[in-house]
Amino acid sequence: MATLRHPLPEIVHTLKSFSARRINDIRQTSGVPVWQRNYYDRIIHDPIEYGWVHRYIETNPANGMNDSRNAQKRL
């Protein structure tokens, strides 16, 4: 039996596409963007780096309102 392998970008694209359609179905907002266009991935090498990344993820949403590119704050 052959094992199918899919590259990470293909998996992420599929997940984002499927979930965006489902979210828009629930919200009744067909075609409205749900996800950011790109993503940044990296390998975390040790517990210290993990701590930095974890803190960034935890605190970054609070910084979003200060970002001039944040479309949500203009709504």
PDB file of N, CA, C and O in Angstrom:
ATOM      1  N   MET A   1       0.845  -1.181   0.000  1.00  0.00           N
ATOM      2  CA  MET A   1       0.000   0.000   0.000  1.00  0.00           C
ATOM      3  C   MET A   1       0.886   1.238   0.000  1.00  0.00           C
ATOM      4  O   MET A   1       1.761   1.374   0.855  1.00  0.00           O
ATOM      5  N   ALA A   2       0.669   2.139  -0.948  1.00  0.00           N
ATOM      6  CA  ALA A   2       1.454   3.367  -1.052  1.00  0.00           C
ATOM      7  C   ALA A   2       0.932   4.417  -0.071  1.00  0.00           C
ATOM      8  O   ALA A   2      -0.274   4.578   0.113  1.00  0.00           O
ATOM      9  N   THR A   3       1.861   5.114   0.543  1.00  0.00           N
ATOM     10  CA  THR A   3       1.497   6.189   1.459  1.00  0.00           C
ATOM     11  C   THR A   3       1.520   7.509   0.704  1.00  0.00           C
ATOM     12  O   THR A   3       2.524   7.858   0.083  1.00  0.00           O
ATOM     13  N   LEU A   4       0.421   8.236   0.756  1.00  0.00           N
ATOM     14  CA  LEU A   4       0.381   9.548   0.122  1.00  0.00           C
ATOM     15  C   LEU A   4       1.002  10.575   1.047  1.00  0.00           C
ATOM     16  O   LEU A   4       0.706  10.603   2.241  1.00  0.00           O
ATOM     17  N   ARG A   5       1.848  11.405   0.510  1.00  0.00           N
ATOM     18  CA  ARG A   5       2.469  12.470   1.293  1.00  0.00           C
ATOM     19  C   ARG A   5       2.090  13.805   0.662  1.00  0.00           C
ATOM     20  O   ARG A   5       2.151  13.974  -0.556  1.00  0.00           O
ATOM     21  N   HIS A   6       1.702  14.741   1.508  1.00  0.00           N
ATOM     22  CA  HIS A   6       1.322  16.062   1.033  1.00  0.00           C
ATOM     23  C   HIS A   6       2.219  17.094   1.694  1.00  0.00           C
ATOM     24  O   HIS A   6       2.456  17.019   2.899  1.00  0.00           O
ATOM     25  N   PRO A   7       2.722  18.056   0.931  1.00  0.00           N
ATOM     26  CA  PRO A   7       3.569  19.091   1.536  1.00  0.00           C
ATOM     27  C   PRO A   7       2.757  19.976   2.492  1.00  0.00           C
ATOM     28  O   PRO A   7       1.553  20.162   2.312  1.00  0.00           O
ATOM     29  N   LEU A   8       3.432  20.512   3.500  1.00  0.00           N
ATOM     30  CA  LEU A   8       2.773  21.335   4.503  1.00  0.00           C
ATOM     31  C   LEU A   8       1.963  22.479   3.893  1.00  0.00           C
ATOM     32  O   LEU A   8       0.831  22.693   4.327  1.00  0.00           O
ATOM     33  N   PRO A   9       2.479  23.230   2.909  1.00  0.00           N
ATOM     34  CA  PRO A   9       1.661  24.315   2.340  1.00  0.00           C
ATOM     35  C   PRO A   9       0.323  23.823   1.777  1.00  0.00           C
ATOM     36  O   PRO A   9      -0.688  24.517   1.883  1.00  0.00           O
ATOM     37  N   GLU A  10       0.318  22.635   1.185  1.00  0.00           N
ATOM     38  CA  GLU A  10      -0.926  22.075   0.644  1.00  0.00           C
ATOM     39  C   GLU A  10      -1.908  21.741   1.778  1.00  0.00           C
ATOM     40  O   GLU A  10      -3.110  21.977   1.652  1.00  0.00           O
ATOM     41  N   ILE A  11      -1.397  21.202   2.864  1.00  0.00           N
ATOM     42  CA  ILE A  11      -2.242  20.869   4.014  1.00  0.00           C
ATOM     43  C   ILE A  11      -2.826  22.135   4.631  1.00  0.00           C
ATOM     44  O   ILE A  11      -4.016  22.187   4.942  1.00  0.00           O
ATOM     45  N   VAL A  12      -1.985  23.156   4.807  1.00  0.00           N
ATOM     46  CA  VAL A  12      -2.452  24.417   5.389  1.00  0.00           C
ATOM     47  C   VAL A  12      -3.497  25.061   4.486  1.00  0.00           C
ATOM     48  O   VAL A  12      -4.523  25.540   4.969  1.00  0.00           O
ATOM     49  N   HIS A  13      -3.245  25.075   3.175  1.00  0.00           N
ATOM     50  CA  HIS A  13      -4.201  25.651   2.233  1.00  0.00           C
ATOM     51  C   HIS A  13      -5.556  24.945   2.330  1.00  0.00           C
ATOM     52  O   HIS A  13      -6.602  25.593   2.364  1.00  0.00           O
ATOM     53  N   THR A  14      -5.523  23.615   2.373  1.00  0.00           N
ATOM     54  CA  THR A  14      -6.766  22.847   2.453  1.00  0.00           C
ATOM     55  C   THR A  14      -7.517  23.143   3.744  1.00  0.00           C
ATOM     56  O   THR A  14      -8.730  23.352   3.727  1.00  0.00           O
ATOM     57  N   LEU A  15      -6.800  23.161   4.861  1.00  0.00           N
ATOM     58  CA  LEU A  15      -7.414  23.465   6.149  1.00  0.00           C
ATOM     59  C   LEU A  15      -8.040  24.856   6.147  1.00  0.00           C
ATOM     60  O   LEU A  15      -9.182  25.026   6.576  1.00  0.00           O
ATOM     61  N   LYS A  16      -7.294  25.852   5.664  1.00  0.00           N
ATOM     62  CA  LYS A  16      -7.808  27.224   5.656  1.00  0.00           C
ATOM     63  C   LYS A  16      -9.000  27.364   4.721  1.00  0.00           C
ATOM     64  O   LYS A  16      -9.962  28.060   5.048  1.00  0.00           O
ATOM     65  N   SER A  17      -8.951  26.721   3.577  1.00  0.00           N
ATOM     66  CA  SER A  17     -10.044  26.800   2.616  1.00  0.00           C
ATOM     67  C   SER A  17     -11.316  26.166   3.170  1.00  0.00           C
ATOM     68  O   SER A  17     -12.393  26.760   3.118  1.00  0.00           O
ATOM     69  N   PHE A  18     -11.177  24.952   3.702  1.00  0.00           N
ATOM     70  CA  PHE A  18     -12.339  24.247   4.247  1.00  0.00           C
ATOM     71  C   PHE A  18     -12.945  25.018   5.423  1.00  0.00           C
ATOM     72  O   PHE A  18     -14.157  25.225   5.483  1.00  0.00           O
ATOM     73  N   SER A  19     -12.084  25.440   6.358  1.00  0.00           N
ATOM     74  CA  SER A  19     -12.602  26.114   7.554  1.00  0.00           C
ATOM     75  C   SER A  19     -13.201  27.477   7.210  1.00  0.00           C
ATOM     76  O   SER A  19     -14.197  27.872   7.815  1.00  0.00           O
ATOM     77  N   ALA A  20     -12.622  28.201   6.257  1.00  0.00           N
ATOM     78  CA  ALA A  20     -13.177  29.500   5.864  1.00  0.00           C
ATOM     79  C   ALA A  20     -14.574  29.340   5.271  1.00  0.00           C
ATOM     80  O   ALA A  20     -15.477  30.121   5.569  1.00  0.00           O
ATOM     81  N   ARG A  21     -14.744  28.314   4.423  1.00  0.00           N
ATOM     82  CA  ARG A  21     -16.078  28.070   3.856  1.00  0.00           C
ATOM     83  C   ARG A  21     -17.088  27.741   4.955  1.00  0.00           C
ATOM     84  O   ARG A  21     -18.220  28.226   4.938  1.00  0.00           O
ATOM     85  N   ARG A  22     -16.669  26.919   5.900  1.00  0.00           N
ATOM     86  CA  ARG A  22     -17.572  26.527   6.991  1.00  0.00           C
ATOM     87  C   ARG A  22     -17.906  27.724   7.889  1.00  0.00           C
ATOM     88  O   ARG A  22     -19.062  27.918   8.266  1.00  0.00           O
ATOM     89  N   ILE A  23     -16.905  28.510   8.222  1.00  0.00           N
ATOM     90  CA  ILE A  23     -17.126  29.708   9.050  1.00  0.00           C
ATOM     91  C   ILE A  23     -18.070  30.664   8.344  1.00  0.00           C
ATOM     92  O   ILE A  23     -18.994  31.193   8.961  1.00  0.00           O
ATOM     93  N   ASN A  24     -17.846  30.891   7.056  1.00  0.00           N
ATOM     94  CA  ASN A  24     -18.713  31.805   6.310  1.00  0.00           C
ATOM     95  C   ASN A  24     -20.130  31.251   6.154  1.00  0.00           C
ATOM     96  O   ASN A  24     -21.092  32.018   6.104  1.00  0.00           O
ATOM     97  N   ASP A  25     -20.263  29.928   6.075  1.00  0.00           N
ATOM     98  CA  ASP A  25     -21.608  29.332   6.053  1.00  0.00           C
ATOM     99  C   ASP A  25     -22.330  29.626   7.370  1.00  0.00           C
ATOM    100  O   ASP A  25     -23.495  30.025   7.376  1.00  0.00           O
ATOM    101  N   ILE A  26     -21.628  29.426   8.476  1.00  0.00           N
ATOM    102  CA  ILE A  26     -22.232  29.658   9.797  1.00  0.00           C
ATOM    103  C   ILE A  26     -22.583  31.126   9.977  1.00  0.00           C
ATOM    104  O   ILE A  26     -23.657  31.452  10.481  1.00  0.00           O
ATOM    105  N   ARG A  27     -21.675  32.023   9.565  1.00  0.00           N
ATOM    106  CA  ARG A  27     -21.911  33.464   9.738  1.00  0.00           C
ATOM    107  C   ARG A  27     -22.782  34.056   8.634  1.00  0.00           C
ATOM    108  O   ARG A  27     -23.185  35.217   8.712  1.00  0.00           O
ATOM    109  N   GLN A  28     -23.072  33.257   7.608  1.00  0.00           N
ATOM    110  CA  GLN A  28     -23.823  33.719   6.440  1.00  0.00           C
ATOM    111  C   GLN A  28     -23.130  34.927   5.793  1.00  0.00           C
ATOM    112  O   GLN A  28     -23.757  35.948   5.512  1.00  0.00           O
ATOM    113  N   THR A  29     -21.834  34.780   5.569  1.00  0.00           N
ATOM    114  CA  THR A  29     -21.012  35.827   4.968  1.00  0.00           C
ATOM    115  C   THR A  29     -20.186  35.232   3.835  1.00  0.00           C
ATOM    116  O   THR A  29     -18.957  35.208   3.915  1.00  0.00           O
ATOM    117  N   SER A  30     -20.827  34.761   2.806  1.00  0.00           N
ATOM    118  CA  SER A  30     -20.174  34.062   1.710  1.00  0.00           C
ATOM    119  C   SER A  30     -19.034  34.883   1.104  1.00  0.00           C
ATOM    120  O   SER A  30     -19.213  36.044   0.737  1.00  0.00           O
ATOM    121  N   GLY A  31     -17.860  34.255   1.007  1.00  0.00           N
ATOM    122  CA  GLY A  31     -16.716  34.864   0.336  1.00  0.00           C
ATOM    123  C   GLY A  31     -15.923  35.855   1.156  1.00  0.00           C
ATOM    124  O   GLY A  31     -14.939  36.395   0.650  1.00  0.00           O
ATOM    125  N   VAL A  32     -16.296  36.124   2.396  1.00  0.00           N
ATOM    126  CA  VAL A  32     -15.564  37.078   3.230  1.00  0.00           C
ATOM    127  C   VAL A  32     -14.281  36.406   3.717  1.00  0.00           C
ATOM    128  O   VAL A  32     -14.335  35.287   4.228  1.00  0.00           O
ATOM    129  N   PRO A  33     -13.113  37.072   3.568  1.00  0.00           N
ATOM    130  CA  PRO A  33     -11.862  36.472   4.038  1.00  0.00           C
ATOM    131  C   PRO A  33     -11.904  36.185   5.537  1.00  0.00           C
ATOM    132  O   PRO A  33     -12.418  36.981   6.323  1.00  0.00           O
ATOM    133  N   VAL A  34     -11.358  35.041   5.912  1.00  0.00           N
ATOM    134  CA  VAL A  34     -11.314  34.633   7.312  1.00  0.00           C
ATOM    135  C   VAL A  34      -9.865  34.592   7.798  1.00  0.00           C
ATOM    136  O   VAL A  34      -9.575  34.976   8.931  1.00  0.00           O
ATOM    137  N   TRP A  35      -8.971  34.133   6.951  1.00  0.00           N
ATOM    138  CA  TRP A  35      -7.578  33.931   7.323  1.00  0.00           C
ATOM    139  C   TRP A  35      -6.689  34.995   6.718  1.00  0.00           C
ATOM    140  O   TRP A  35      -7.029  35.603   5.703  1.00  0.00           O
ATOM    141  N   GLN A  36      -5.530  35.219   7.357  1.00  0.00           N
ATOM    142  CA  GLN A  36      -4.538  36.085   6.738  1.00  0.00           C
ATOM    143  C   GLN A  36      -4.007  35.398   5.489  1.00  0.00           C
ATOM    144  O   GLN A  36      -4.084  34.174   5.374  1.00  0.00           O
ATOM    145  N   ARG A  37      -3.478  36.161   4.567  1.00  0.00           N
ATOM    146  CA  ARG A  37      -3.081  35.621   3.273  1.00  0.00           C
ATOM    147  C   ARG A  37      -1.904  34.656   3.373  1.00  0.00           C
ATOM    148  O   ARG A  37      -1.922  33.597   2.746  1.00  0.00           O
ATOM    149  N   ASN A  38      -0.908  34.998   4.133  1.00  0.00           N
ATOM    150  CA  ASN A  38       0.288  34.161   4.256  1.00  0.00           C
ATOM    151  C   ASN A  38       0.487  33.742   5.706  1.00  0.00           C
ATOM    152  O   ASN A  38      -0.208  34.228   6.599  1.00  0.00           O
ATOM    153  N   TYR A  39       1.404  32.870   5.932  1.00  0.00           N
ATOM    154  CA  TYR A  39       1.758  32.467   7.282  1.00  0.00           C
ATOM    155  C   TYR A  39       3.267  32.348   7.366  1.00  0.00           C
ATOM    156  O   TYR A  39       3.953  32.186   6.357  1.00  0.00           O
ATOM    157  N   TYR A  40       3.765  32.431   8.579  1.00  0.00           N
ATOM    158  CA  TYR A  40       5.194  32.352   8.831  1.00  0.00           C
ATOM    159  C   TYR A  40       5.447  31.102   9.653  1.00  0.00           C
ATOM    160  O   TYR A  40       4.910  30.962  10.752  1.00  0.00           O
ATOM    161  N   ASP A  41       6.249  30.203   9.140  1.00  0.00           N
ATOM    162  CA  ASP A  41       6.545  28.999   9.899  1.00  0.00           C
ATOM    163  C   ASP A  41       8.026  28.959  10.239  1.00  0.00           C
ATOM    164  O   ASP A  41       8.861  29.520   9.529  1.00  0.00           O
ATOM    165  N   ARG A  42       8.326  28.298  11.319  1.00  0.00           N
ATOM    166  CA  ARG A  42       9.715  28.178  11.749  1.00  0.00           C
ATOM    167  C   ARG A  42       9.871  26.929  12.591  1.00  0.00           C
ATOM    168  O   ARG A  42       8.895  26.401  13.125  1.00  0.00           O
ATOM    169  N   ILE A  43      11.088  26.467  12.705  1.00  0.00           N
ATOM    170  CA  ILE A  43      11.407  25.338  13.571  1.00  0.00           C
ATOM    171  C   ILE A  43      11.840  25.898  14.919  1.00  0.00           C
ATOM    172  O   ILE A  43      12.705  26.771  14.989  1.00  0.00           O
ATOM    173  N   ILE A  44      11.235  25.393  15.981  1.00  0.00           N
ATOM    174  CA  ILE A  44      11.601  25.803  17.335  1.00  0.00           C
ATOM    175  C   ILE A  44      12.648  24.809  17.827  1.00  0.00           C
ATOM    176  O   ILE A  44      12.398  23.604  17.880  1.00  0.00           O
ATOM    177  N   HIS A  45      13.817  25.324  18.183  1.00  0.00           N
ATOM    178  CA  HIS A  45      14.958  24.465  18.461  1.00  0.00           C
ATOM    179  C   HIS A  45      15.133  24.053  19.917  1.00  0.00           C
ATOM    180  O   HIS A  45      15.771  23.037  20.192  1.00  0.00           O
ATOM    181  N   ASP A  46      14.582  24.820  20.854  1.00  0.00           N
ATOM    182  CA  ASP A  46      14.810  24.485  22.258  1.00  0.00           C
ATOM    183  C   ASP A  46      13.724  25.129  23.129  1.00  0.00           C
ATOM    184  O   ASP A  46      12.931  25.933  22.640  1.00  0.00           O
ATOM    185  N   PRO A  47      13.690  24.780  24.395  1.00  0.00           N
ATOM    186  CA  PRO A  47      12.642  25.321  25.283  1.00  0.00           C
ATOM    187  C   PRO A  47      12.673  26.844  25.432  1.00  0.00           C
ATOM    188  O   PRO A  47      11.627  27.466  25.616  1.00  0.00           O
ATOM    189  N   ILE A  48      13.835  27.437  25.355  1.00  0.00           N
ATOM    190  CA  ILE A  48      13.923  28.907  25.469  1.00  0.00           C
ATOM    191  C   ILE A  48      13.238  29.554  24.271  1.00  0.00           C
ATOM    192  O   ILE A  48      12.438  30.476  24.428  1.00  0.00           O
ATOM    193  N   GLU A  49      13.552  29.072  23.088  1.00  0.00           N
ATOM    194  CA  GLU A  49      12.915  29.610  21.880  1.00  0.00           C
ATOM    195  C   GLU A  49      11.407  29.351  21.919  1.00  0.00           C
ATOM    196  O   GLU A  49      10.617  30.203  21.513  1.00  0.00           O
ATOM    197  N   TYR A  50      11.017  28.189  22.401  1.00  0.00           N
ATOM    198  CA  TYR A  50       9.585  27.898  22.554  1.00  0.00           C
ATOM    199  C   TYR A  50       8.923  28.948  23.448  1.00  0.00           C
ATOM    200  O   TYR A  50       7.825  29.417  23.147  1.00  0.00           O
ATOM    201  N   GLY A  51       9.586  29.315  24.540  1.00  0.00           N
ATOM    202  CA  GLY A  51       9.050  30.338  25.444  1.00  0.00           C
ATOM    203  C   GLY A  51       8.854  31.666  24.738  1.00  0.00           C
ATOM    204  O   GLY A  51       7.836  32.328  24.940  1.00  0.00           O
ATOM    205  N   TRP A  52       9.824  32.072  23.903  1.00  0.00           N
ATOM    206  CA  TRP A  52       9.691  33.331  23.157  1.00  0.00           C
ATOM    207  C   TRP A  52       8.502  33.276  22.208  1.00  0.00           C
ATOM    208  O   TRP A  52       7.706  34.212  22.138  1.00  0.00           O
ATOM    209  N   VAL A  53       8.392  32.181  21.485  1.00  0.00           N
ATOM    210  CA  VAL A  53       7.298  32.048  20.526  1.00  0.00           C
ATOM    211  C   VAL A  53       5.954  32.011  21.252  1.00  0.00           C
ATOM    212  O   VAL A  53       4.988  32.631  20.808  1.00  0.00           O
ATOM    213  N   HIS A  54       5.894  31.295  22.352  1.00  0.00           N
ATOM    214  CA  HIS A  54       4.658  31.198  23.127  1.00  0.00           C
ATOM    215  C   HIS A  54       4.232  32.580  23.629  1.00  0.00           C
ATOM    216  O   HIS A  54       3.060  32.946  23.526  1.00  0.00           O
ATOM    217  N   ARG A  55       5.176  33.343  24.168  1.00  0.00           N
ATOM    218  CA  ARG A  55       4.845  34.707  24.639  1.00  0.00           C
ATOM    219  C   ARG A  55       4.372  35.591  23.489  1.00  0.00           C
ATOM    220  O   ARG A  55       3.425  36.363  23.644  1.00  0.00           O
ATOM    221  N   TYR A  56       5.028  35.477  22.338  1.00  0.00           N
ATOM    222  CA  TYR A  56       4.618  36.272  21.175  1.00  0.00           C
ATOM    223  C   TYR A  56       3.174  35.941  20.785  1.00  0.00           C
ATOM    224  O   TYR A  56       2.373  36.846  20.553  1.00  0.00           O
ATOM    225  N   ILE A  57       2.844  34.663  20.714  1.00  0.00           N
ATOM    226  CA  ILE A  57       1.495  34.252  20.325  1.00  0.00           C
ATOM    227  C   ILE A  57       0.478  34.718  21.362  1.00  0.00           C
ATOM    228  O   ILE A  57      -0.616  35.155  21.005  1.00  0.00           O
ATOM    229  N   GLU A  58       0.827  34.630  22.626  1.00  0.00           N
ATOM    230  CA  GLU A  58      -0.085  35.045  23.697  1.00  0.00           C
ATOM    231  C   GLU A  58      -0.321  36.554  23.702  1.00  0.00           C
ATOM    232  O   GLU A  58      -1.439  36.995  23.967  1.00  0.00           O
ATOM    233  N   THR A  59       0.703  37.351  23.416  1.00  0.00           N
ATOM    234  CA  THR A  59       0.576  38.811  23.531  1.00  0.00           C
ATOM    235  C   THR A  59       0.288  39.515  22.215  1.00  0.00           C
ATOM    236  O   THR A  59      -0.145  40.668  22.229  1.00  0.00           O
ATOM    237  N   ASN A  60       0.511  38.869  21.088  1.00  0.00           N
ATOM    238  CA  ASN A  60       0.358  39.536  19.799  1.00  0.00           C
ATOM    239  C   ASN A  60      -1.060  40.039  19.516  1.00  0.00           C
ATOM    240  O   ASN A  60      -1.189  41.125  18.951  1.00  0.00           O
ATOM    241  N   PRO A  61      -2.132  39.321  19.873  1.00  0.00           N
ATOM    242  CA  PRO A  61      -3.470  39.863  19.593  1.00  0.00           C
ATOM    243  C   PRO A  61      -3.702  41.240  20.215  1.00  0.00           C
ATOM    244  O   PRO A  61      -4.421  42.058  19.641  1.00  0.00           O
ATOM    245  N   ALA A  62      -3.112  41.506  21.365  1.00  0.00           N
ATOM    246  CA  ALA A  62      -3.253  42.825  22.001  1.00  0.00           C
ATOM    247  C   ALA A  62      -2.582  43.907  21.168  1.00  0.00           C
ATOM    248  O   ALA A  62      -2.993  45.067  21.216  1.00  0.00           O
ATOM    249  N   ASN A  63      -1.559  43.544  20.408  1.00  0.00           N
ATOM    250  CA  ASN A  63      -0.856  44.516  19.564  1.00  0.00           C
ATOM    251  C   ASN A  63      -1.591  44.789  18.259  1.00  0.00           C
ATOM    252  O   ASN A  63      -1.298  45.771  17.578  1.00  0.00           O
ATOM    253  N   GLY A  64      -2.539  43.935  17.904  1.00  0.00           N
ATOM    254  CA  GLY A  64      -3.238  44.071  16.631  1.00  0.00           C
ATOM    255  C   GLY A  64      -3.989  45.373  16.478  1.00  0.00           C
ATOM    256  O   GLY A  64      -4.080  45.909  15.373  1.00  0.00           O
ATOM    257  N   MET A  65      -4.530  45.893  17.564  1.00  0.00           N
ATOM    258  CA  MET A  65      -5.278  47.153  17.472  1.00  0.00           C
ATOM    259  C   MET A  65      -4.356  48.329  17.187  1.00  0.00           C
ATOM    260  O   MET A  65      -4.823  49.374  16.735  1.00  0.00           O
ATOM    261  N   ASN A  66      -3.070  48.188  17.438  1.00  0.00           N
ATOM    262  CA  ASN A  66      -2.109  49.260  17.158  1.00  0.00           C
ATOM    263  C   ASN A  66      -1.528  49.165  15.759  1.00  0.00           C
ATOM    264  O   ASN A  66      -0.769  50.041  15.346  1.00  0.00           O
ATOM    265  N   ASP A  67      -1.867  48.130  15.032  1.00  0.00           N
ATOM    266  CA  ASP A  67      -1.331  47.902  13.695  1.00  0.00           C
ATOM    267  C   ASP A  67      -2.174  48.666  12.677  1.00  0.00           C
ATOM    268  O   ASP A  67      -3.374  48.421  12.553  1.00  0.00           O
ATOM    269  N   SER A  68      -1.558  49.578  11.960  1.00  0.00           N
ATOM    270  CA  SER A  68      -2.296  50.405  10.989  1.00  0.00           C
ATOM    271  C   SER A  68      -2.877  49.572   9.851  1.00  0.00           C
ATOM    272  O   SER A  68      -3.770  50.037   9.143  1.00  0.00           O
ATOM    273  N   ARG A  69      -2.382  48.347   9.666  1.00  0.00           N
ATOM    274  CA  ARG A  69      -2.895  47.472   8.606  1.00  0.00           C
ATOM    275  C   ARG A  69      -4.074  46.634   9.078  1.00  0.00           C
ATOM    276  O   ARG A  69      -4.638  45.876   8.288  1.00  0.00           O
ATOM    277  N   ASN A  70      -4.457  46.748  10.324  1.00  0.00           N
ATOM    278  CA  ASN A  70      -5.538  45.932  10.881  1.00  0.00           C
ATOM    279  C   ASN A  70      -6.888  46.459  10.386  1.00  0.00           C
ATOM    280  O   ASN A  70      -7.340  47.524  10.805  1.00  0.00           O
ATOM    281  N   ALA A  71      -7.515  45.711   9.502  1.00  0.00           N
ATOM    282  CA  ALA A  71      -8.793  46.125   8.913  1.00  0.00           C
ATOM    283  C   ALA A  71      -9.917  46.118   9.938  1.00  0.00           C
ATOM    284  O   ALA A  71     -10.856  46.905   9.816  1.00  0.00           O
ATOM    285  N   GLN A  72      -9.850  45.251  10.947  1.00  0.00           N
ATOM    286  CA  GLN A  72     -10.915  45.140  11.930  1.00  0.00           C
ATOM    287  C   GLN A  72     -11.116  46.450  12.685  1.00  0.00           C
ATOM    288  O   GLN A  72     -12.252  46.809  12.994  1.00  0.00           O
ATOM    289  N   LYS A  73     -10.054  47.157  12.981  1.00  0.00           N
ATOM    290  CA  LYS A  73     -10.214  48.367  13.785  1.00  0.00           C
ATOM    291  C   LYS A  73     -10.866  49.491  12.983  1.00  0.00           C
ATOM    292  O   LYS A  73     -11.370  50.450  13.568  1.00  0.00           O
ATOM    293  N   ARG A  74     -10.865  49.388  11.657  1.00  0.00           N
ATOM    294  CA  ARG A  74     -11.488  50.428  10.836  1.00  0.00           C
ATOM    295  C   ARG A  74     -12.978  50.180  10.637  1.00  0.00           C
ATOM    296  O   ARG A  74     -13.680  51.039  10.103  1.00  0.00           O
ATOM    297  N   LEU A  75     -13.471  49.018  11.058  1.00  0.00           N
ATOM    298  CA  LEU A  75     -14.890  48.689  10.858  1.00  0.00           C
ATOM    299  C   LEU A  75     -15.757  49.407  11.844  1.00  0.00           C
ATOM    300  O   LEU A  75     -16.978  49.249  11.822  1.00  0.00           O
TER     301      LEU A  75
END
